[in-house]
């Protein structure tokens, strides 16, 4: 729920060692990329001020899924 690929982290599409290794390479291969992720994670953290706020966000996301 918190990770957006290339924004607040690095995701990989398949649960294989190769995909995992590629995601790690992407994440740590560039200091600029890592700095961008850190900054955006800090911004995201500011948006989610508490466990209660995060729980509210999750409830809204689950409601969207149920309605879908």
C-alpha positions in Angstrom: 0.0 0.0 0.0 2.9 2.4 0.7 5.3 1.5 -2.1 4.9 3.1 -5.5 7.5 1.8 -7.9 10.1 4.4 -8.6 8.5 6.8 -6.2 8.7 5.4 -2.7 10.5 2.1 -3.5 11.3 -0.5 -6.0 8.9 -3.3 -6.9 9.4 -6.4 -8.9 6.9 -8.3 -10.9 7.8 -11.9 -10.3 9.0 -13.7 -7.2 12.2 -15.0 -8.8 15.8 -14.5 -7.8 16.4 -12.7 -11.1 13.6 -10.2 -10.7 14.6 -9.6 -7.1 18.2 -9.0 -8.0 17.2 -6.6 -10.8 15.1 -4.6 -8.4 18.0 -4.4 -5.9 20.3 -3.3 -8.7 17.8 -0.6 -9.7 17.4 0.6 -6.1 21.1 0.8 -5.2 22.6 1.4 -8.6 22.2 5.2 -8.5 22.8 7.5 -5.6 20.4 10.0 -7.4 17.7 7.4 -7.5 18.1 6.5 -3.9 18.1 10.2 -2.8 14.9 10.7 -4.8 13.3 7.6 -3.0 14.4 8.9 0.4 13.0 12.3 -0.2 9.7 11.0 -1.5 9.4 8.5 1.4 9.9 11.4 3.9 7.1 13.3 2.1 4.9 10.3 2.3 5.7 9.8 6.0 4.5 13.4 6.6 1.2 12.6 4.9 0.7 9.6 7.2 1.0 11.1 10.6 -0.2 8.2 12.7 -1.3 4.6 12.8 -4.9 5.8 12.9 -4.4 7.9 9.7 -2.8 5.0 8.0 -5.6 2.7 9.0 -8.1 5.2 7.6 -6.2 5.2 4.3 -6.3 1.4 4.2 -10.0 1.2 5.0 -10.7 3.6 2.1 -8.5 1.5 -0.3 -10.3 -1.7 0.8 -13.7 -0.1 0.3 -12.6 0.8 -3.3 -11.6 -2.8 -3.9 -14.9 -4.2 -2.5 -16.9 -1.8 -4.6 -14.9 -2.8 -7.7 
